[in-house]
């Protein structure tokens, strides 16, 4: 009886810990992209293309 109870407790703990995941929608809602980041990336790529800059 105690072995069965112990196995059930272990399964409940491992199952409970593995299902706690942050939903993608919540993360996306909290994260707002900085509008200047996109502009900087576009300007950077234009500069690299115009001056043929390579690292």
PQR file with spaces between the fields and no chain letter, atoms N, CA, C, O and H, PARSE charges and radii, in Angstrom:
ATOM       1  N    UNK     1       0.829   -1.199    0.000 -0.4000 1.5000
ATOM       2  CA   UNK     1       0.000    0.000    0.000 -0.0000 2.0000
ATOM       3  C    UNK     1       0.873    1.263    0.000  0.5500 1.7000
ATOM       4  O    UNK     1       0.616    2.212   -0.741 -0.5500 1.4000
ATOM       5  N    UNK     2       1.909    1.251    0.847 -0.4000 1.5000
ATOM       6  CA   UNK     2       2.788    2.414    0.916 -0.0000 2.0000
ATOM       7  C    UNK     2       3.589    2.581   -0.374  0.5500 1.7000
ATOM       8  O    UNK     2       3.880    3.703   -0.789 -0.5500 1.4000
ATOM       9  H    UNK     2       2.118    0.480    1.449  0.4000 1.0000
ATOM      10  N    UNK     3       3.943    1.463   -1.003 -0.4000 1.5000
ATOM      11  CA   UNK     3       4.704    1.536   -2.254 -0.0000 2.0000
ATOM      12  C    UNK     3       3.863    2.154   -3.362  0.5500 1.7000
ATOM      13  O    UNK     3       4.357    2.952   -4.158 -0.5500 1.4000
ATOM      14  H    UNK     3       3.707    0.552   -0.666  0.4000 1.0000
ATOM      15  N    UNK     4       2.600    1.781   -3.407 -0.4000 1.5000
ATOM      16  CA   UNK     4       1.696    2.333   -4.424 -0.0000 2.0000
ATOM      17  C    UNK     4       1.508    3.829   -4.195  0.5500 1.7000
ATOM      18  O    UNK     4       1.518    4.612   -5.144 -0.5500 1.4000
ATOM      19  H    UNK     4       2.199    1.133   -2.760  0.4000 1.0000
ATOM      20  N    UNK     5       1.338    4.218   -2.948 -0.4000 1.5000
ATOM      21  CA   UNK     5       1.178    5.633   -2.614 -0.0000 2.0000
ATOM      22  C    UNK     5       2.447    6.413   -2.973  0.5500 1.7000
ATOM      23  O    UNK     5       2.365    7.520   -3.504 -0.5500 1.4000
ATOM      24  H    UNK     5       1.330    3.581   -2.177  0.4000 1.0000
ATOM      25  N    UNK     6       3.599    5.846   -2.687 -0.4000 1.5000
ATOM      26  CA   UNK     6       4.868    6.489   -3.007 -0.0000 2.0000
ATOM      27  C    UNK     6       5.037    6.657   -4.518  0.5500 1.7000
ATOM      28  O    UNK     6       5.484    7.708   -4.976 -0.5500 1.4000
ATOM      29  H    UNK     6       3.666    4.947   -2.255  0.4000 1.0000
ATOM      30  N    UNK     7       4.688    5.642   -5.284 -0.4000 1.5000
ATOM      31  CA   UNK     7       4.775    5.721   -6.740 -0.0000 2.0000
ATOM      32  C    UNK     7       3.821    6.784   -7.276  0.5500 1.7000
ATOM      33  O    UNK     7       4.177    7.539   -8.181 -0.5500 1.4000
ATOM      34  H    UNK     7       4.325    4.788   -4.912  0.4000 1.0000
ATOM      35  N    UNK     8       2.621    6.846   -6.725 -0.4000 1.5000
ATOM      36  CA   UNK     8       1.650    7.862   -7.167 -0.0000 2.0000
ATOM      37  C    UNK     8       2.143    9.270   -6.857  0.5500 1.7000
ATOM      38  O    UNK     8       1.973   10.179   -7.669 -0.5500 1.4000
ATOM      39  H    UNK     8       2.332    6.233   -5.990  0.4000 1.0000
ATOM      40  N    UNK     9       2.748    9.456   -5.693 -0.4000 1.5000
ATOM      41  CA   UNK     9       3.272   10.776   -5.323 -0.0000 2.0000
ATOM      42  C    UNK     9       4.417   11.171   -6.253  0.5500 1.7000
ATOM      43  O    UNK     9       4.487   12.317   -6.697 -0.5500 1.4000
ATOM      44  H    UNK     9       2.886    8.718   -5.033  0.4000 1.0000
ATOM      45  N    UNK    10       5.296   10.245   -6.545 -0.4000 1.5000
ATOM      46  CA   UNK    10       6.420   10.543   -7.443 -0.0000 2.0000
ATOM      47  C    UNK    10       5.918   10.881   -8.845  0.5500 1.7000
ATOM      48  O    UNK    10       6.413   11.817   -9.473 -0.5500 1.4000
ATOM      49  H    UNK    10       5.239    9.315   -6.184  0.4000 1.0000
ATOM      50  N    UNK    11       4.950   10.134   -9.331 -0.4000 1.5000
ATOM      51  CA   UNK    11       4.386   10.428  -10.656 -0.0000 2.0000
ATOM      52  C    UNK    11       3.689   11.782  -10.674  0.5500 1.7000
ATOM      53  O    UNK    11       3.798   12.528  -11.648 -0.5500 1.4000
ATOM      54  H    UNK    11       4.548    9.373   -8.821  0.4000 1.0000
ATOM      55  N    UNK    12       2.977   12.098   -9.606 -0.4000 1.5000
ATOM      56  CA   UNK    12       2.282   13.389   -9.541 -0.0000 2.0000
ATOM      57  C    UNK    12       3.280   14.540   -9.519  0.5500 1.7000
ATOM      58  O    UNK    12       3.062   15.562  -10.169 -0.5500 1.4000
ATOM      59  H    UNK    12       2.888   11.492   -8.815  0.4000 1.0000
ATOM      60  N    UNK    13       4.365   14.382   -8.780 -0.4000 1.5000
ATOM      61  CA   UNK    13       5.366   15.449   -8.712 -0.0000 2.0000
ATOM      62  C    UNK    13       6.090   15.629  -10.042  0.5500 1.7000
ATOM      63  O    UNK    13       6.287   16.758  -10.491 -0.5500 1.4000
ATOM      64  H    UNK    13       4.542   13.551   -8.252  0.4000 1.0000
ATOM      65  N    UNK    14       6.483   14.542  -10.667 -0.4000 1.5000
ATOM      66  CA   UNK    14       7.190   14.669  -11.948 -0.0000 2.0000
ATOM      67  C    UNK    14       6.252   15.150  -13.049  0.5500 1.7000
ATOM      68  O    UNK    14       6.665   15.926  -13.911 -0.5500 1.4000
ATOM      69  H    UNK    14       6.323   13.625  -10.302  0.4000 1.0000
ATOM      70  N    UNK    15       5.025   14.715  -13.036 -0.4000 1.5000
ATOM      71  CA   UNK    15       4.058   15.168  -14.038 -0.0000 2.0000
ATOM      72  C    UNK    15       3.691   16.620  -13.845  0.5500 1.7000
ATOM      73  O    UNK    15       3.525   17.350  -14.823 -0.5500 1.4000
ATOM      74  H    UNK    15       4.690   14.085  -12.336  0.4000 1.0000
ATOM      75  N    UNK    16       3.562   17.052  -12.610 -0.4000 1.5000
ATOM      76  CA   UNK    16       3.219   18.444  -12.318 -0.0000 2.0000
ATOM      77  C    UNK    16       4.337   19.396  -12.680  0.5500 1.7000
ATOM      78  O    UNK    16       4.082   20.504  -13.151 -0.5500 1.4000
ATOM      79  H    UNK    16       3.697   16.460  -11.816  0.4000 1.0000
ATOM      80  N    UNK    17       5.556   18.983  -12.468 -0.4000 1.5000
ATOM      81  CA   UNK    17       6.698   19.849  -12.775 -0.0000 2.0000
ATOM      82  C    UNK    17       6.913   19.980  -14.279  0.5500 1.7000
ATOM      83  O    UNK    17       7.343   21.031  -14.753 -0.5500 1.4000
ATOM      84  H    UNK    17       5.763   18.083  -12.085  0.4000 1.0000
ATOM      85  N    UNK    18       6.624   18.943  -15.015 -0.4000 1.5000
ATOM      86  CA   UNK    18       6.891   18.992  -16.452 -0.0000 2.0000
ATOM      87  C    UNK    18       5.816   19.745  -17.229  0.5500 1.7000
ATOM      88  O    UNK    18       6.062   20.151  -18.365 -0.5500 1.4000
ATOM      89  H    UNK    18       6.275   18.089  -14.630  0.4000 1.0000
ATOM      90  N    UNK    19       4.639   19.942  -16.654 -0.4000 1.5000
ATOM      91  CA   UNK    19       3.574   20.617  -17.390 -0.0000 2.0000
ATOM      92  C    UNK    19       3.542   22.121  -17.155  0.5500 1.7000
ATOM      93  O    UNK    19       2.724   22.809  -17.765 -0.5500 1.4000
ATOM      94  H    UNK    19       4.439   19.612  -15.731  0.4000 1.0000
ATOM      95  N    UNK    20       4.395   22.652  -16.300 -0.4000 1.5000
ATOM      96  CA   UNK    20       4.392   24.090  -16.033 -0.0000 2.0000
ATOM      97  C    UNK    20       5.219   24.801  -17.090  0.5500 1.7000
ATOM      98  O    UNK    20       6.423   24.994  -16.918 -0.5500 1.4000
ATOM      99  H    UNK    20       5.060   22.093  -15.805  0.4000 1.0000
ATOM     100  N    UNK    21       4.583   25.188  -18.172 -0.4000 1.5000
ATOM     101  CA   UNK    21       5.258   25.890  -19.256 -0.0000 2.0000
ATOM     102  C    UNK    21       4.545   27.212  -19.494  0.5500 1.7000
ATOM     103  O    UNK    21       3.325   27.305  -19.358 -0.5500 1.4000
ATOM     104  H    UNK    21       3.605   25.031  -18.312  0.4000 1.0000
ATOM     105  N    UNK    22       5.310   28.220  -19.846 -0.4000 1.5000
ATOM     106  CA   UNK    22       4.737   29.528  -20.133 -0.0000 2.0000
ATOM     107  C    UNK    22       4.144   29.489  -21.527  0.5500 1.7000
ATOM     108  O    UNK    22       4.843   29.145  -22.480 -0.5500 1.4000
ATOM     109  H    UNK    22       6.301   28.144  -19.956  0.4000 1.0000
ATOM     110  N    UNK    23       2.885   29.830  -21.669 -0.4000 1.5000
ATOM     111  CA   UNK    23       2.279   29.834  -23.005 -0.0000 2.0000
ATOM     112  C    UNK    23       2.949   30.869  -23.910  0.5500 1.7000
ATOM     113  O    UNK    23       3.368   31.932  -23.452 -0.5500 1.4000
ATOM     114  H    UNK    23       2.318   30.109  -20.895  0.4000 1.0000
ATOM     115  N    UNK    24       3.042   30.547  -25.180 -0.4000 1.5000
ATOM     116  CA   UNK    24       3.677   31.434  -26.156 -0.0000 2.0000
ATOM     117  C    UNK    24       2.902   32.739  -26.303  0.5500 1.7000
ATOM     118  O    UNK    24       3.495   33.795  -26.524 -0.5500 1.4000
ATOM     119  H    UNK    24       2.702   29.684  -25.552  0.4000 1.0000
ATOM     120  N    UNK    25       1.575   32.667  -26.182 -0.4000 1.5000
ATOM     121  CA   UNK    25       0.748   33.863  -26.350 -0.0000 2.0000
ATOM     122  C    UNK    25       1.064   34.877  -25.261  0.5500 1.7000
ATOM     123  O    UNK    25       1.146   36.074  -25.536 -0.5500 1.4000
ATOM     124  H    UNK    25       1.093   31.809  -26.003  0.4000 1.0000
ATOM     125  N    UNK    26       1.240   34.415  -24.033 -0.4000 1.5000
ATOM     126  CA   UNK    26       1.557   35.321  -22.932 -0.0000 2.0000
ATOM     127  C    UNK    26       2.901   35.989  -23.167  0.5500 1.7000
ATOM     128  O    UNK    26       3.044   37.192  -22.947 -0.5500 1.4000
ATOM     129  H    UNK    26       1.173   33.443  -23.810  0.4000 1.0000
ATOM     130  N    UNK    27       3.886   35.221  -23.612 -0.4000 1.5000
ATOM     131  CA   UNK    27       5.206   35.788  -23.879 -0.0000 2.0000
ATOM     132  C    UNK    27       5.131   36.813  -24.998  0.5500 1.7000
ATOM     133  O    UNK    27       5.739   37.880  -24.905 -0.5500 1.4000
ATOM     134  H    UNK    27       3.770   34.244  -23.791  0.4000 1.0000
ATOM     135  N    UNK    28       4.395   36.502  -26.050 -0.4000 1.5000
ATOM     136  CA   UNK    28       4.301   37.408  -27.191 -0.0000 2.0000
ATOM     137  C    UNK    28       3.572   38.691  -26.799  0.5500 1.7000
ATOM     138  O    UNK    28       3.925   39.773  -27.268 -0.5500 1.4000
ATOM     139  H    UNK    28       3.902   35.635  -26.126  0.4000 1.0000
ATOM     140  N    UNK    29       2.571   38.579  -25.952 -0.4000 1.5000
ATOM     141  CA   UNK    29       1.812   39.744  -25.527 -0.0000 2.0000
ATOM     142  C    UNK    29       2.679   40.668  -24.675  0.5500 1.7000
ATOM     143  O    UNK    29       2.560   41.889  -24.773 -0.5500 1.4000
ATOM     144  H    UNK    29       2.284   37.700  -25.570  0.4000 1.0000
ATOM     145  N    UNK    30       3.552   40.097  -23.839 -0.4000 1.5000
ATOM     146  CA   UNK    30       4.395   40.908  -22.974 -0.0000 2.0000
ATOM     147  C    UNK    30       5.555   41.539  -23.733  0.5500 1.7000
ATOM     148  O    UNK    30       6.048   42.596  -23.340 -0.5500 1.4000
ATOM     149  H    UNK    30       3.648   39.105  -23.759  0.4000 1.0000
ATOM     150  N    UNK    31       5.998   40.902  -24.821 -0.4000 1.5000
ATOM     151  CA   UNK    31       7.151   41.393  -25.563 -0.0000 2.0000
ATOM     152  C    UNK    31       6.680   42.299  -26.690  0.5500 1.7000
ATOM     153  O    UNK    31       5.934   41.873  -27.572 -0.5500 1.4000
ATOM     154  H    UNK    31       5.597   40.044  -25.141  0.4000 1.0000
ATOM     155  N    UNK    32       7.115   43.535  -26.655 -0.4000 1.5000
ATOM     156  CA   UNK    32       6.813   44.457  -27.744 -0.0000 2.0000
ATOM     157  C    UNK    32       8.136   44.854  -28.381  0.5500 1.7000
ATOM     158  O    UNK    32       9.043   45.345  -27.709 -0.5500 1.4000
ATOM     159  H    UNK    32       7.721   43.881  -25.939  0.4000 1.0000
ATOM     160  N    UNK    33       8.230   44.636  -29.677 -0.4000 1.5000
ATOM     161  CA   UNK    33       9.477   44.935  -30.382 -0.0000 2.0000
ATOM     162  C    UNK    33       9.685   46.441  -30.446  0.5500 1.7000
ATOM     163  O    UNK    33       8.758   47.201  -30.727 -0.5500 1.4000
ATOM     164  H    UNK    33       7.493   44.237  -30.222  0.4000 1.0000
ATOM     165  N    UNK    34      10.889   46.848  -30.185 -0.4000 1.5000
ATOM     166  CA   UNK    34      11.248   48.247  -30.297 -0.0000 2.0000
ATOM     167  C    UNK    34      11.211   48.625  -31.777  0.5500 1.7000
ATOM     168  O    UNK    34      11.825   47.952  -32.605 -0.5500 1.4000
ATOM     169  H    UNK    34      11.641   46.230  -29.956  0.4000 1.0000
ATOM     170  N    UNK    35      10.499   49.694  -32.111 -0.4000 1.5000
ATOM     171  CA   UNK    35      10.338   50.042  -33.527 -0.0000 2.0000
ATOM     172  C    UNK    35      11.648   50.492  -34.148  0.5500 1.7000
ATOM     173  O    UNK    35      11.819   50.405  -35.364 -0.5500 1.4000
ATOM     174  H    UNK    35      10.000   50.241  -31.439  0.4000 1.0000
ATOM     175  N    UNK    36      12.578   50.973  -33.324 -0.4000 1.5000
ATOM     176  CA   UNK    36      13.860   51.409  -33.860 -0.0000 2.0000
ATOM     177  C    UNK    36      14.769   50.229  -34.180  0.5500 1.7000
ATOM     178  O    UNK    36      15.697   50.361  -34.979 -0.5500 1.4000
ATOM     179  H    UNK    36      12.439   51.044  -32.336  0.4000 1.0000
ATOM     180  N    UNK    37      14.514   49.085  -33.568 -0.4000 1.5000
ATOM     181  CA   UNK    37      15.330   47.903  -33.844 -0.0000 2.0000
ATOM     182  C    UNK    37      15.197   47.500  -35.302  0.5500 1.7000
ATOM     183  O    UNK    37      16.195   47.217  -35.964 -0.5500 1.4000
ATOM     184  H    UNK    37      13.761   48.978  -32.919  0.4000 1.0000
ATOM     185  N    UNK    38      13.982   47.474  -35.800 -0.4000 1.5000
ATOM     186  CA   UNK    38      13.752   47.083  -37.193 -0.0000 2.0000
ATOM     187  C    UNK    38      14.370   48.111  -38.144  0.5500 1.7000
ATOM     188  O    UNK    38      14.977   47.740  -39.148 -0.5500 1.4000
ATOM     189  H    UNK    38      13.171   47.704  -35.263  0.4000 1.0000
ATOM     190  N    UNK    39      14.218   49.394  -37.834 -0.4000 1.5000
ATOM     191  CA   UNK    39      14.796   50.430  -38.681 -0.0000 2.0000
ATOM     192  C    UNK    39      16.319   50.328  -38.704  0.5500 1.7000
ATOM     193  O    UNK    39      16.943   50.502  -39.751 -0.5500 1.4000
ATOM     194  H    UNK    39      13.724   49.696  -37.018  0.4000 1.0000
ATOM     195  N    UNK    40      16.912   50.046  -37.544 -0.4000 1.5000
ATOM     196  CA   UNK    40      18.367   49.911  -37.487 -0.0000 2.0000
ATOM     197  C    UNK    40      18.835   48.716  -38.305  0.5500 1.7000
ATOM     198  O    UNK    40      19.848   48.799  -38.999 -0.5500 1.4000
ATOM     199  H    UNK    40      16.405   49.905  -36.694  0.4000 1.0000
ATOM     200  N    UNK    41      18.112   47.614  -38.231 -0.4000 1.5000
ATOM     201  CA   UNK    41      18.491   46.427  -38.994 -0.0000 2.0000
ATOM     202  C    UNK    41      18.410   46.693  -40.492  0.5500 1.7000
ATOM     203  O    UNK    41      19.267   46.244  -41.253 -0.5500 1.4000
ATOM     204  H    UNK    41      17.289   47.546  -37.667  0.4000 1.0000
ATOM     205  N    UNK    42      17.373   47.427  -40.916 -0.4000 1.5000
ATOM     206  CA   UNK    42      17.242   47.754  -42.337 -0.0000 2.0000
ATOM     207  C    UNK    42      18.374   48.674  -42.791  0.5500 1.7000
ATOM     208  O    UNK    42      18.953   48.471  -43.858 -0.5500 1.4000
ATOM     209  H    UNK    42      16.677   47.791  -40.298  0.4000 1.0000
ATOM     210  N    UNK    43      18.686   49.682  -41.981 -0.4000 1.5000
ATOM     211  CA   UNK    43      19.764   50.601  -42.341 -0.0000 2.0000
ATOM     212  C    UNK    43      21.108   49.884  -42.354  0.5500 1.7000
ATOM     213  O    UNK    43      21.952   50.150  -43.209 -0.5500 1.4000
ATOM     214  H    UNK    43      18.215   49.847  -41.114  0.4000 1.0000
ATOM     215  N    UNK    44      21.300   48.986  -41.416 -0.4000 1.5000
ATOM     216  CA   UNK    44      22.550   48.231  -41.353 -0.0000 2.0000
ATOM     217  C    UNK    44      22.724   47.352  -42.585  0.5500 1.7000
ATOM     218  O    UNK    44      23.815   47.271  -43.149 -0.5500 1.4000
ATOM     219  H    UNK    44      20.614   48.770  -40.721  0.4000 1.0000
ATOM     220  N    UNK    45      21.646   46.697  -42.996 -0.4000 1.5000
ATOM     221  CA   UNK    45      21.750   45.838  -44.176 -0.0000 2.0000
ATOM     222  C    UNK    45      21.963   46.669  -45.444  0.5500 1.7000
ATOM     223  O    UNK    45      22.674   46.236  -46.351 -0.5500 1.4000
ATOM     224  H    UNK    45      20.760   46.763  -42.538  0.4000 1.0000
ATOM     225  N    UNK    46      21.353   47.860  -45.517 -0.4000 1.5000
ATOM     226  CA   UNK    46      21.575   48.727  -46.673 -0.0000 2.0000
ATOM     227  C    UNK    46      23.030   49.195  -46.723  0.5500 1.7000
ATOM     228  O    UNK    46      23.632   49.253  -47.795 -0.5500 1.4000
ATOM     229  H    UNK    46      20.776   48.212  -44.780  0.4000 1.0000
ATOM     230  N    UNK    47      23.590   49.529  -45.560 -0.4000 1.5000
ATOM     231  CA   UNK    47      24.989   49.952  -45.501 -0.0000 2.0000
ATOM     232  C    UNK    47      25.909   48.830  -45.958  0.5500 1.7000
ATOM     233  O    UNK    47      26.831   49.053  -46.743 -0.5500 1.4000
ATOM     234  H    UNK    47      23.101   49.482  -44.689  0.4000 1.0000
ATOM     235  N    UNK    48      25.656   47.634  -45.467 -0.4000 1.5000
ATOM     236  CA   UNK    48      26.506   46.499  -45.835 -0.0000 2.0000
ATOM     237  C    UNK    48      26.410   46.209  -47.325  0.5500 1.7000
ATOM     238  O    UNK    48      27.401   45.852  -47.963 -0.5500 1.4000
ATOM     239  H    UNK    48      24.907   47.453  -44.830  0.4000 1.0000
ATOM     240  N    UNK    49      25.207   46.364  -47.876 -0.4000 1.5000
ATOM     241  CA   UNK    49      25.020   46.106  -49.303 -0.0000 2.0000
ATOM     242  C    UNK    49      25.704   47.178  -50.145  0.5500 1.7000
ATOM     243  O    UNK    49      26.342   46.870  -51.153 -0.5500 1.4000
ATOM     244  H    UNK    49      24.402   46.654  -47.358  0.4000 1.0000
ATOM     245  N    UNK    50      25.569   48.438  -49.729 -0.4000 1.5000
ATOM     246  CA   UNK    50      26.127   49.538  -50.510 -0.0000 2.0000
ATOM     247  C    UNK    50      27.655   49.529  -50.484  0.5500 1.7000
ATOM     248  O    UNK    50      28.291   49.721  -51.520 -0.5500 1.4000
ATOM     249  H    UNK    50      25.051   48.688  -48.911  0.4000 1.0000
ATOM     250  N    UNK    51      28.243   49.308  -49.317 -0.4000 1.5000
ATOM     251  CA   UNK    51      29.696   49.360  -49.186 -0.0000 2.0000
ATOM     252  C    UNK    51      30.341   47.978  -49.219  0.5500 1.7000
ATOM     253  O    UNK    51      31.547   47.840  -49.014 -0.5500 1.4000
ATOM     254  H    UNK    51      27.726   49.151  -48.475  0.4000 1.0000
ATOM     255  N    UNK    52      29.527   46.957  -49.480 -0.4000 1.5000
ATOM     256  CA   UNK    52      29.999   45.576  -49.561 -0.0000 2.0000
ATOM     257  C    UNK    52      30.854   45.205  -48.353  0.5500 1.7000
ATOM     258  O    UNK    52      31.946   44.651  -48.474 -0.5500 1.4000
ATOM     259  H    UNK    52      28.548   47.069  -49.647  0.4000 1.0000
ATOM     260  N    UNK    53      30.309   45.534  -47.188 -0.4000 1.5000
ATOM     261  CA   UNK    53      30.986   45.284  -45.911 -0.0000 2.0000
ATOM     262  C    UNK    53      30.840   43.822  -45.530  0.5500 1.7000
ATOM     263  O    UNK    53      29.738   43.274  -45.530 -0.5500 1.4000
ATOM     264  H    UNK    53      29.422   45.984  -47.090  0.4000 1.0000
ATOM     265  N    UNK    54      31.961   43.198  -45.205 -0.4000 1.5000
ATOM     266  CA   UNK    54      31.946   41.802  -44.768 -0.0000 2.0000
ATOM     267  C    UNK    54      32.789   41.680  -43.519  0.5500 1.7000
ATOM     268  O    UNK    54      33.837   42.316  -43.411 -0.5500 1.4000
ATOM     269  H    UNK    54      32.857   43.643  -45.205  0.4000 1.0000
ATOM     270  N    UNK    55      32.344   40.870  -42.575 -0.4000 1.5000
ATOM     271  CA   UNK    55      33.115   40.635  -41.349 -0.0000 2.0000
ATOM     272  C    UNK    55      34.139   39.576  -41.573  0.5500 1.7000
ATOM     273  O    UNK    55      34.888   39.238  -40.656 -0.5500 1.4000
ATOM     274  H    UNK    55      31.492   40.353  -42.663  0.4000 1.0000
